[in-house]
Structure formats: C-alpha cells, structure tokens
Amino acid sequence: MSGASHNHRRERQVLVLCYHAVSEDWPAAMAVRPESLRAQLKRFRRQGFASTTFTEAVTGTAPGRFMAITFDDAYRSVVELAKPILDELEMTATVFVPTSKSAAFQEARSWPEIDHWKERFANELSSASWDELRSLHRFGWELGAHTRTHPKLTLVGDRGRLDDEIAGSKADVEEQIDAECTSFAYPFGLVDDEAEAAVARAGYRAAAALSDETSMAMATNPLRWPRLGVYRSDSPSRMMVKGWLYARGAGSWNALQRVRTRRGAGATARGQNVTAG
C-alpha cells in the first residue's frame, strides 16, 4: 500500500453542523423544515459520517469521519421536532443553551435580532425547559453553554462582563445537569481574541464559531472551531456541496467564499439585491 493511500485511510474528517430551530411554518432563515433536517442528516450518514457530540468531534483523535449536529439557543422545537428525527436515525447532538435566569427569557428567547418575530410567530421562540434539556442529557445529548443573555461578545469590551456571560453560563449549565459543561458556542458565531481568552479562562474544552473565510483556518483550534451554518433555503444538494467543501478544509471553503464575494460585489455594482447564503 502506498504511503498516500495509507494516510488517506487514517485521516480524521470532522463536519460540524449549526442548526437553530425546526419548523414547518416559521419562515425565518434559521428555522429548517423537519423533512429537510431528516434528508440532510441521512445524506451525510450515507457519506460515512458517524454522529458524535461537539466536544468529542473537535477534541478526539481517532481516524474516521465524524459529524457533530449542534443546535443553538435551545428552542423547544429541538425537543419536539428534532429529537424524534435524531432518535429515528440513531444520532446524538449538542444543544447550546443561553442561561439567563430571567423568567421571561426562560419562557421564550428574546434579543433584538429575533424580537420582530414575536407578533406572528411567538410560539416558535419558546424555550426548552430545563426539565426537557436534562432529559436530552440523560439520552446522551451534550448540553453546552451559549452565554447568559446572548450578546455579541465582540462588542462587550468589558472583561468582567465577558467572564460573567461565558464562565457564568458554564456554571449555570453545570448547576442544572450536575455534570461538567465542556463546550460553548459564541452567539452569532462572533469571536475575537478577548472572547476566546475568556472561554479559555472559564475552562471549556471546545468552543464553536461559524465558518467564514477567516474562521475556517481555525479548524485546528478547539476553542474557535468553525461550524457549517444550515438554513431554511439549503436544499439537500446544496447542503451536500457545502458539507463536501467544509470537510475538505480551509482551502476549498475559502475558494468558494472568494467566488461568493466577487459575485456579490459585481451584483451590488449593478444595483442588484444580494442575499447572503
């Protein structure tokens, strides 16, 4: 066997998917349809990706293809709609939980970027309860922290507040599940050196960002690991292309991003409306 073939067989490929809500009716970009979720995960399974938790995916060393399915914000739809699908497919997942102890926040998620949905889709903002989240944990799902109040950490500025949001959220999760919380997700995928340093101070083993031209190069840093965002407009074939490019690493993904940037700039120059993918 050639050295190249031997290395290929022993390499480790990691695919980390970032979902939020699951809904038939909510037209938000972050709300995927149940059948889309099922079809996407089945396709990746056929490609040989084995389901695991986020922490294990980004800190493990065994060769093979591994897929971490993550859900940000802990919407109730993850419990009601996503879990039955993952049970059917015999997969696990990681849920990143914002942990503010405000009664209103624990009833429904609320921050400026999603509050405009309250009038027509208030039920879609419903939060999973801690009882429901503990049930997921007992079934082998990972519960990670997602700050207390879901701020844009790159705009916080104050070290004390950063530590409260990041270390405080870890303590909140651990209090609720009586187990160590090893993982964290940066709200909006936004991370800078100060936020990463606060994550390190808090003692997390892994932290999740989002994939873009800058962060894809961080796919060897478990405290700034890029995830592949999944959106309502992603068809199964589009997801396969995105997943293939992501799994191949920074070079392939960044090439796609450069093409998108050039196309977007050209369309803007022509006065066209450009929508980010």
Order of alpha helices (4+ residues) and beta strands (2+ residues): alpha-beta-beta-beta-alpha-beta-alpha-beta-alpha-beta-alpha-alpha-alpha-beta-alpha-beta-alpha-beta-beta-alpha-alpha
